[in-house]
Amino acid sequence: MERLRPIMVAGTGSDVGKSMIVAALCRMLREDGYHPAPYKAQNMAPYYYTAPNGDRISVAQALQAVAAGVEPEALLNPVLMMPSSVTNAHIYCLGREVGEQHARDYFRQSEGRRELQKHAWEAYDELKKRYNPIVIEGAGSVTELNLLETDFVNMPMAEHADAAVILVADIERGGVFASVYGSVMLQRPEHRK
């Protein structure tokens, strides 16, 4: 099969349907004869799935793997954050717990985030060798201005992967057209296109 460009499913916010769209694209691509795999660099989720080798990943990426017909593994969701309280989360890197952090510290700590980014992007690069195409899921809103300096999941990930980006919004929520317009217009010029 021809090599397809990676696809990123980004969203105007959390819970707008990104996970379902990724699963659907994986299934459609598989039925068309491709060998796709889902990928989400970092996921904040209250539940995890334990892969056959003991790695923990988000349930969403495990279900997407089933849709793609691939074995769930840590490379599909290299960074998992599981809330342990209102302000803290357990951090998993490549399927293994690496500690617990306060959200404020996690998002301010650039050195630790760079290390997680390194592992996340290396995981993507490994998957790219094995699957065609990779269907990437963004996290939260694609335009989190307060998190731009530490974001490695949304547009920086799309740039790293040279992915085509699809923006998803939920029309059942009020202000969908404004959220779509704002999500595009608040991007850096190089990402807006």
C-alpha positions in Angstrom: 0.0 0.0 0.0 1.1 3.5 -0.6 2.6 5.4 2.4 -0.1 7.8 3.8 0.6 11.0 5.6 -0.1 10.9 9.3 -3.5 12.4 10.4 -4.0 14.4 13.6 -7.4 14.8 15.1 -7.3 18.0 17.1 -10.2 19.5 19.0 -11.7 22.8 20.0 -11.8 21.4 23.5 -12.0 18.3 25.7 -14.8 15.8 25.1 -15.6 17.0 21.6 -15.3 13.5 20.1 -11.6 13.2 19.2 -11.2 9.7 20.6 -14.2 8.4 18.7 -13.1 10.0 15.4 -9.6 8.4 15.8 -11.2 5.0 16.4 -13.4 5.4 13.4 -10.5 6.5 11.1 -8.4 3.6 12.3 -11.2 1.1 11.5 -11.9 2.7 8.1 -8.2 2.6 7.2 -7.9 -1.0 8.3 -10.9 -2.0 6.2 -9.3 -0.2 3.2 -6.3 -2.5 3.6 -3.9 -0.2 5.4 -2.1 -1.0 8.7 -3.0 2.0 10.9 -2.2 2.6 14.5 -3.6 5.2 17.0 -1.3 7.5 18.9 -1.8 10.1 21.7 1.4 11.6 23.1 -0.1 12.5 26.4 -3.5 11.6 27.9 -5.2 12.7 31.1 -7.6 9.9 32.0 -9.2 8.5 35.1 -8.9 4.9 34.0 -6.2 2.8 32.4 -5.9 -0.4 30.4 -3.3 -2.9 31.3 -1.6 -4.3 28.2 -0.6 -8.0 28.0 3.0 -7.0 29.0 1.8 -5.0 32.1 2.1 -1.6 30.5 -0.6 0.9 31.4 -2.2 3.1 28.8 -5.4 5.0 28.4 -8.6 3.0 27.8 -9.3 5.3 24.8 -6.0 4.3 23.1 -6.6 0.6 23.9 -10.1 0.8 22.2 -8.6 2.6 19.3 -6.0 -0.1 19.0 -8.8 -2.7 18.8 -10.4 -0.6 16.0 -7.1 -0.6 14.2 -6.5 -4.3 14.7 -3.2 -3.8 16.6 -2.0 -4.9 20.0 -2.4 -2.2 22.7 1.0 -1.1 23.9 2.7 1.8 25.7 4.0 3.3 22.5 0.4 4.2 21.5 0.1 6.4 24.7 3.6 7.1 26.0 2.6 9.6 28.6 -0.5 8.9 30.8 -1.6 11.1 33.7 -4.1 9.7 36.1 -5.7 12.0 38.6 -5.0 11.0 42.2 -6.7 14.0 43.8 -8.1 17.4 42.7 -4.6 18.7 42.1 -2.3 15.7 41.8 -1.8 13.0 39.2 0.2 9.8 38.8 2.5 10.1 35.8 3.2 7.1 33.6 5.9 7.1 31.0 6.0 4.3 28.5 3.5 2.3 30.5 5.3 2.5 33.9 4.6 4.9 36.8 7.4 7.5 37.2 5.9 9.5 40.0 3.1 11.7 41.2 3.0 15.5 40.7 0.9 18.5 41.5 -0.6 19.9 38.2 1.0 23.3 38.8 4.5 21.7 39.0 3.9 19.4 36.0 2.9 22.3 33.7 5.6 24.7 35.0 8.5 22.2 35.0 10.0 22.6 31.6 12.9 20.1 32.1 10.7 17.2 33.1 8.2 18.0 30.3 11.1 18.0 27.8 12.1 14.5 29.0 8.5 13.3 28.6 8.3 14.9 25.1 11.5 13.2 24.1 10.0 9.8 25.1 6.7 10.6 23.5 8.2 11.7 20.2 10.6 8.7 20.1 7.6 6.4 20.6 5.8 8.1 17.7 9.0 7.6 15.5 9.1 3.9 16.4 5.4 3.5 15.5 5.9 5.2 12.2 8.3 2.5 11.2 5.7 -0.2 11.8 2.4 1.2 10.8 0.8 3.1 7.9 -0.6 5.6 8.7 -0.5 6.8 12.3 -3.7 8.5 13.4 -2.8 11.0 16.1 -5.1 12.3 18.8 -4.5 15.8 20.2 -5.3 16.6 23.8 -7.9 19.1 25.1 -8.1 22.2 23.0 -5.7 22.7 20.2 -5.4 26.3 21.3 -4.4 26.3 25.0 -2.6 29.7 25.0 -1.6 29.2 28.6 0.1 25.9 27.8 1.8 26.8 24.5 5.3 26.9 26.0 5.1 23.3 27.3 2.7 21.7 24.8 4.1 18.8 22.9 0.8 17.0 22.2 -1.1 19.3 19.8 0.4 21.4 17.0 4.1 20.7 18.0 3.3 17.0 17.7 1.6 17.6 14.3 4.6 19.5 13.2 7.0 16.7 14.4 4.9 14.1 12.5 4.2 16.3 9.4 0.6 15.4 10.0 -2.5 16.7 8.3 -4.7 18.2 11.0 -8.5 17.7 11.2 -10.3 20.0 13.7 -13.2 18.5 15.6 -15.9 20.4 17.4 -19.1 19.4 19.2 -22.1 21.3 17.8 -24.2 20.1 20.8 -22.2 22.6 22.9 -23.0 26.3 22.6 -20.6 28.5 20.7 -19.3 25.9 18.3 -18.7 28.3 15.4 -16.9 30.7 17.6 -14.8 27.9 19.1 -13.8 26.7 15.6 -12.9 30.2 14.5 -11.0 31.0 17.6 -9.1 27.6 17.5 -7.9 28.5 14.0 -7.3 32.2 14.4 -5.4 31.9 17.7 -2.9 29.5 16.2 0.7 30.7 15.4 0.8 31.7 11.7 2.8 28.6 10.7 0.3 26.3 12.3 -2.9 28.2 11.2 -2.5 26.9 7.6 
